[in-house]
Each structure stands twice: as structure tokens, then as C-alpha cells.
């Protein structure tokens, strides 16, 4: 039993380090943006809660939504830390003020969904396919 507790404590310590939450590990969560953790810390806490289940794949829908550029960079650095632990992360990012979204996830695979050009008529080959 003591070994299980020690293993769990090591695991929690690792999650705190991955999410860069050591400085606030004893803080009250509070209300995001009003008291307690900052918005970026709250987003990272949400990801940390998912990490406790030790998943191999994590799905994130707009993890930086509502954050300023600095907070978004902090959250995405933490997400990169998670990727560095050999977990797969699938996420959507809509950051219109950022000209290069790939800066958040260097050395990762990105996929862009191409939208059809509705302003032109299809060629004969395109029409047949």
C-alpha cells in the first residue's frame, strides 16, 4: 500500500512539473480571472486533471480560447511538455491574431483543411470526378 502511495505521489509530482504548476500546487482554484488561479493556470489545471488518467491520446478543443498571446504561449508550452512525454495530442487552434500557428507546436504534424474555391467554375476534369 505504501509503495502505491509513493508511486502516486511521484506521478502527481510529474504532472505538476509537466504542466508548470509547482508554484501554485497549494493554491485555491477560485474563479478564473477573478480570484485564485489565472486564466492560463486554470486552463493548465484542466489539462492536468485529464493527465491524471494517464491517457495516451488527448483531445483538446481550442485550449487557448479566450487567452491573450502571453497566456496562450504559456498554455501551449505546457501542451508541448505533454507531447514530450510521448502522448499524442489532437487539438484545434483558432488564433486569428497569430500569423503562424505552427509556432505553438514546433516539430509536430499539422493538417490544414482546404476550402473549395467557390468563385470559379470547375474544370471539365474536376466536374467528372
C-alpha positions in Angstrom: 0.0 0.0 0.0 2.8 2.4 0.9 4.5 1.7 -2.5 1.3 2.5 -4.3 1.0 5.8 -2.4 4.6 6.7 -3.2 4.1 5.9 -6.8 1.0 8.1 -7.0 2.9 10.9 -5.3 5.7 10.7 -7.9 3.1 10.6 -10.7 1.4 13.8 -9.3 4.7 15.5 -9.0 5.5 14.6 -12.6 2.1 16.1 -13.7 2.8 19.3 -11.8 6.2 19.6 -13.5 4.8 18.9 -17.0 2.1 21.5 -16.5 4.4 24.0 -14.9 2.2 24.2 -11.8 4.8 23.7 -9.0 4.5 27.3 -7.9 0.7 27.1 -7.4 0.4 23.5 -6.2 -1.2 24.5 -2.9 -3.3 27.4 -4.2 -7.1 27.5 -4.3 -8.6 27.3 -7.7 -11.1 30.2 -7.3 -13.0 31.8 -10.2 -11.0 32.1 -13.4 -10.0 35.7 -14.0 -11.4 36.9 -10.7 -9.7 35.1 -7.8 -7.3 32.2 -7.3 -5.6 30.9 -10.4 -5.1 33.0 -13.5 -6.9 32.1 -16.8 -3.7 30.3 -18.1 -3.2 28.5 -14.8 -6.8 27.4 -14.9 -6.5 26.1 -18.5 -3.4 24.2 -17.5 -5.1 22.7 -14.4 -7.9 21.4 -16.7 -5.3 19.7 -18.8 -3.6 18.3 -15.7 -6.8 16.8 -14.5 -7.1 14.9 -17.7 -3.4 13.8 -17.4 -4.2 12.1 -14.1 -6.0 9.3 -16.1 -2.7 8.8 -17.9 -4.2 8.8 -21.4 -2.1 8.0 -24.5 -4.2 10.4 -26.6 -5.7 13.7 -25.5 -8.3 15.6 -27.5 -8.3 19.4 -26.9 -10.8 21.8 -28.4 -9.4 25.3 -28.5 -7.2 25.1 -25.4 -6.1 28.7 -25.8 -9.6 30.2 -26.4 -10.1 33.4 -24.6 -6.4 33.9 -23.6 -4.1 36.7 -24.5 -1.0 36.0 -26.5 1.2 35.6 -23.5 -1.2 33.2 -21.7 -1.7 31.3 -24.9 2.0 30.8 -25.3 2.3 29.5 -21.7 -0.5 27.0 -22.2 0.9 25.8 -25.5 4.3 25.4 -23.9 2.7 23.2 -21.3 0.9 21.3 -24.1 4.3 20.8 -25.8 5.6 19.4 -22.5 2.8 16.8 -22.6 3.8 15.9 -26.1 7.3 15.4 -25.0 6.1 12.6 -22.7 5.1 10.6 -25.7 1.4 11.3 -25.6 -0.5 12.2 -28.7 -2.5 15.5 -28.6 -5.1 16.3 -31.2 -6.3 19.8 -30.9 -8.0 22.7 -32.7 -6.5 26.1 -32.5 -8.2 29.2 -33.9 -5.9 32.1 -33.2 -6.7 34.7 -35.8 -4.1 37.2 -34.5 -1.3 34.8 -34.9 0.2 34.7 -38.4 2.0 31.4 -37.8 0.0 28.9 -35.7 2.8 26.3 -36.2 5.0 28.2 -33.8 2.9 26.7 -31.0 3.8 23.2 -31.9 7.3 23.0 -33.5 8.3 19.7 -34.9 4.7 18.5 -34.9 2.5 17.3 -37.7 -0.2 19.9 -38.7 -3.0 19.5 -41.1 -4.8 22.3 -42.9 -8.3 21.7 -44.2 -8.5 23.2 -47.7 -11.7 25.1 -48.5 -13.1 24.8 -52.1 -12.8 28.0 -54.2 -16.5 28.8 -54.9 -15.7 31.8 -57.0 -14.7 29.8 -60.1 -16.3 27.2 -62.2 -14.9 23.6 -62.1 -12.7 22.4 -65.0 -14.0 19.5 -67.1 -11.7 17.1 -65.2 -12.9 18.3 -61.8 -16.6 18.1 -62.9 -16.2 14.5 -63.9 -14.6 13.4 -60.6 
